[in-house]
């Protein structure tokens, strides 16, 4: 499985282009907010000879959705999002105005991730992991073979997603990380929704939000 990352919009959101040997691809968290950003994504797709099959999101915050309608229109592909996060698309205009970012053309949701166990494209599949806390419908996508995890805004390098926004819940987010993500293994590469990549092993040792809880767990020996 191959990955290209783009950092888009004024909030510095990571958009991922993921493909396999069939040249089929998906776009995770398409946050391209301007014509030039959308052109950069289109140019890369054309350069690599890829065939987009799906736009899929880890969650519904506006900065992760700004380029989705462009993909639906240009490539005729569906958009997949948890139905628990659909309300965030309705609130996008108000949220974007806080940052001075226009949020018109929010996409319709074609596929509900709540009804799916994996995202398939070409000869590949990513497992859908339920990781609420940053938002009610937050998910992560895991490639068991490549040992790569797309966490959206659930887990960052030495940080975690905000829980002070509507629908956020700190205890739920921490449990998602401890119970769902960390058991995948220290060697797993984390591709977050903002900033640089990390590994689950690094976060178990150096993420202050994670370490604080782990240190209180009986038998934790890292």
C-alpha positions as CSV (number, residue, x, y, z in Angstrom):
1,X,0.0,0.0,0.0
2,X,1.3,3.4,-1.0
3,X,0.7,6.8,0.7
4,X,1.1,10.4,-0.3
5,X,0.4,13.2,2.2
6,X,-0.7,16.7,1.6
7,X,-1.0,19.4,4.2
8,X,-3.9,21.6,3.3
9,X,-5.8,24.7,4.5
10,X,-4.9,27.3,7.1
11,X,-5.3,24.8,9.9
12,X,-2.6,22.5,8.5
13,X,-4.8,19.4,8.0
14,X,-3.2,16.2,6.6
15,X,-5.0,14.7,3.6
16,X,-3.9,11.2,2.6
17,X,-3.9,9.6,-0.9
18,X,-3.7,5.8,-0.5
19,X,-3.3,3.3,-3.3
20,X,-2.2,-0.2,-4.2
21,X,-0.7,-2.0,-7.2
22,X,-4.1,-1.9,-9.0
23,X,-3.8,1.9,-9.1
24,X,-7.2,2.2,-7.3
25,X,-7.0,4.8,-4.6
26,X,-8.9,6.4,-1.7
27,X,-8.6,9.9,-0.3
28,X,-8.7,10.1,3.5
29,X,-9.8,13.4,5.0
30,X,-9.8,15.6,1.9
31,X,-9.1,19.0,3.4
32,X,-8.2,20.9,0.2
33,X,-9.8,24.4,0.7
34,X,-8.7,26.4,-2.4
35,X,-8.5,25.8,-6.1
36,X,-4.7,25.5,-6.0
37,X,-4.9,22.9,-3.2
38,X,-7.5,20.9,-5.1
39,X,-5.4,21.2,-8.3
40,X,-2.3,19.9,-6.4
41,X,-4.3,16.8,-5.4
42,X,-5.7,16.3,-8.9
43,X,-2.2,16.7,-10.4
44,X,-0.8,14.0,-8.1
45,X,-3.6,11.6,-8.9
46,X,-3.0,12.1,-12.7
47,X,0.8,11.9,-12.3
48,X,0.5,8.5,-10.6
49,X,-2.1,7.2,-12.9
50,X,-4.5,6.6,-10.0
51,X,-8.2,5.7,-10.1
52,X,-10.1,7.3,-7.2
53,X,-12.8,5.1,-5.8
54,X,-13.8,6.7,-2.5
55,X,-13.5,9.7,-0.3
56,X,-13.5,8.7,3.3
57,X,-13.2,10.6,6.6
58,X,-12.0,9.8,10.1
59,X,-14.4,12.4,11.4
60,X,-16.6,15.3,10.3
61,X,-14.9,18.5,11.3
62,X,-14.9,21.1,8.6
63,X,-11.1,21.3,8.0
64,X,-11.1,17.6,7.1
65,X,-14.0,17.9,4.6
66,X,-13.3,21.0,2.6
67,X,-12.1,19.1,-0.5
68,X,-14.6,16.2,-0.5
69,X,-17.3,17.7,-2.7
70,X,-14.7,18.4,-5.3
71,X,-13.7,14.8,-5.4
72,X,-17.3,13.6,-5.5
73,X,-18.0,16.0,-8.5
74,X,-14.7,15.4,-10.4
75,X,-14.4,11.7,-10.1
76,X,-18.0,10.6,-9.4
77,X,-17.0,8.8,-6.2
78,X,-19.0,8.3,-3.0
79,X,-18.2,9.9,0.4
80,X,-18.1,7.8,3.5
81,X,-18.5,9.2,7.1
82,X,-20.0,8.0,10.3
83,X,-23.6,9.0,10.6
84,X,-22.8,10.1,14.2
85,X,-20.7,12.9,12.7
86,X,-23.2,14.1,10.0
87,X,-24.4,17.0,12.2
88,X,-20.9,18.5,12.0
89,X,-21.4,19.1,8.3
90,X,-24.4,21.2,9.1
91,X,-22.3,23.2,11.7
92,X,-19.4,23.6,9.3
93,X,-20.3,27.2,8.3
94,X,-20.2,28.5,11.8
95,X,-17.1,26.5,12.7
96,X,-15.2,27.8,9.6
97,X,-16.2,31.4,10.2
98,X,-14.2,31.3,13.5
99,X,-11.1,30.7,11.4
100,X,-12.1,32.8,8.5
101,X,-12.3,29.8,6.2
102,X,-15.3,29.6,3.7
103,X,-17.1,26.3,4.1
104,X,-19.7,26.2,1.3
105,X,-20.3,23.1,-0.7
106,X,-20.3,20.6,2.2
107,X,-20.8,17.1,0.7
108,X,-23.7,14.7,1.1
109,X,-22.8,11.5,2.9
110,X,-23.2,8.5,0.6
111,X,-21.9,5.7,2.9
112,X,-22.3,5.3,6.6
113,X,-19.1,4.0,8.3
114,X,-21.3,2.8,11.2
115,X,-22.5,0.0,9.0
116,X,-19.1,-1.0,7.6
117,X,-16.2,-3.0,9.1
118,X,-13.6,-2.1,6.4
119,X,-12.9,0.3,3.5
120,X,-12.1,-1.6,0.3
121,X,-10.3,-0.3,-2.8
122,X,-8.6,-2.2,-5.6
123,X,-7.1,-5.3,-4.0
124,X,-6.8,-3.7,-0.6
125,X,-8.8,-3.0,2.6
126,X,-8.4,-0.8,5.6
127,X,-10.0,-1.9,8.9
128,X,-12.4,0.6,10.5
129,X,-11.7,1.1,14.2
130,X,-14.2,2.9,16.3
131,X,-12.3,5.7,18.1
132,X,-14.8,8.2,19.4
133,X,-13.9,11.0,21.8
134,X,-12.7,13.8,19.6
135,X,-16.1,13.5,17.9
136,X,-19.0,11.0,18.5
137,X,-18.4,9.2,15.2
138,X,-14.6,9.3,15.1
139,X,-12.9,6.3,13.5
140,X,-9.3,5.3,12.6
141,X,-8.3,3.2,9.6
142,X,-5.7,0.4,10.0
143,X,-3.7,-1.5,7.4
144,X,-2.6,-4.7,9.3
145,X,-0.2,-5.8,6.6
146,X,1.6,-2.5,6.2
147,X,1.3,-1.7,9.9
148,X,0.0,1.8,9.2
149,X,-2.8,3.6,11.2
150,X,-4.7,6.7,10.1
151,X,-5.9,8.3,13.3
152,X,-7.4,11.6,12.2
153,X,-7.6,13.9,15.3
154,X,-7.7,11.0,17.8
155,X,-4.0,10.7,18.3
156,X,-1.1,13.0,17.4
157,X,2.6,12.9,18.0
158,X,2.9,13.5,21.8
159,X,-0.7,14.9,21.9
160,X,-4.3,14.0,21.4
161,X,-7.3,15.6,19.8
162,X,-9.4,18.4,21.4
163,X,-12.3,17.4,23.5
164,X,-13.6,20.8,24.4
165,X,-15.6,21.1,21.1
166,X,-19.3,20.0,20.8
167,X,-19.5,16.2,21.0
168,X,-16.0,15.8,22.4
169,X,-15.4,13.7,25.5
170,X,-12.0,13.3,27.2
171,X,-12.5,10.0,29.0
172,X,-13.9,8.4,25.9
173,X,-11.0,9.7,23.8
174,X,-8.4,8.3,26.2
175,X,-10.1,4.9,26.3
176,X,-10.2,4.8,22.5
177,X,-6.4,5.3,22.5
178,X,-5.7,2.8,25.3
179,X,-8.2,0.1,24.4
180,X,-8.4,0.3,20.6
181,X,-5.1,1.8,19.3
182,X,-2.2,0.9,21.6
183,X,-3.0,-2.9,21.5
184,X,-2.3,-2.8,17.8
185,X,1.5,-2.8,18.6
186,X,4.4,-0.5,19.2
187,X,5.7,-0.9,15.6
188,X,2.5,0.6,14.0
189,X,3.2,3.9,12.2
190,X,0.6,6.6,13.0
191,X,-0.5,9.0,10.3
192,X,-2.4,11.7,12.1
193,X,-4.8,14.4,11.0
194,X,-2.3,17.2,11.7
195,X,1.5,17.4,12.1
196,X,4.1,14.7,11.6
197,X,3.9,10.9,11.8
198,X,4.8,8.9,14.8
199,X,4.5,5.3,16.1
200,X,2.3,3.8,18.8
201,X,5.4,2.7,20.7
202,X,6.6,6.3,20.8
203,X,3.3,7.5,22.1
204,X,3.1,4.9,24.8
205,X,6.4,6.2,26.1
206,X,6.3,10.0,25.4
207,X,2.6,11.1,25.0
208,X,1.8,12.8,28.3
209,X,-1.9,12.2,28.0
210,X,-1.3,8.4,27.5
211,X,1.6,8.0,29.9
212,X,-0.4,9.6,32.8
213,X,-3.0,7.0,32.5
214,X,-0.7,4.1,31.9
215,X,1.4,4.9,34.9
216,X,-1.6,4.3,37.1
217,X,-2.4,0.9,35.6
218,X,-1.2,-2.1,37.5
219,X,1.4,-4.0,35.7
220,X,2.5,-1.3,33.3
221,X,6.2,-1.9,32.8
222,X,7.3,0.3,29.9
